[in-house]
Amino acid sequence: MELETWLAFFAACWLISFTPGAGAIASMSSGLQYGFWRGYWNALGLQLGLALQIAIVGAGVGAILAASATAFYAIKWFGVAYLVYLGVKQWRALPSDMSDDSAVRPMGKPLVLVFRGFLVNMSNPKALVFMLAVLPQFIDPHAPLLAQYLIIGATMVTVDLIVMAGYTGLASRVLRLLRTPQQQKRMNRTFAGLFIGAAAFMATLRKATV
């Protein structure tokens, strides 16, 4: 991959990652609930989903899925249902009184958070179709494809890890300001609404628009 091409792709990765979406909401939600170090496991799961999507596109399977209305809508409605589930879970999350500095945050299991992040990315068919449309523009068909997709994957994952660290860290700092259960309850319900909003947006996606 030429340096100029990589720099253009590198810039595009930052724009894509900074665009608010289900991944950003999930990262902030995890940071809010569990703090930065525990909540960041969710970001690792997001990257596993992203890496798998890149592999699917690189293998050519993405084109098949993009052409299949059945596959598109099956993934879409699974994603809608999962985001609604996360919204309900966030709404029902139990707050804790953190007016005492010694209060302990809830401990999410790392593997559960990784799997949650993985499902958030993998259940978004629009992301797969988007990458199918964007990634080939940075690929030289006359050069070895595997090396190019490895560079693309490493670049996207690295940038997204940094951006999701920012989202997770920002939310974890907000947690320090939420000292009472009532404040935490309002914030939990705000994020629940964001999850439901992301689900509603995904529900509007139509195969004809891609």
Secondary structure, DSSP 8 states (H G I E B T S, - for coil): --HHHHHHHHHHHHHHHHS--HHHHHHHHHHHHH-HHHHTHHHHHHHHHHHHHHHHHHHTHHHHHHH-HHHHHHHHHHHHHHHHHHHHHHHT------SSTT-------HHHHHHHHHHHHHT-HHHHHHHHHHGGGG--TTS-HHHHHHHHHHHHHHHHHHHHHHHHHHHHHHHHH--SHHHHHHHHHHHHHHHHHHHHHHHT--GGG-
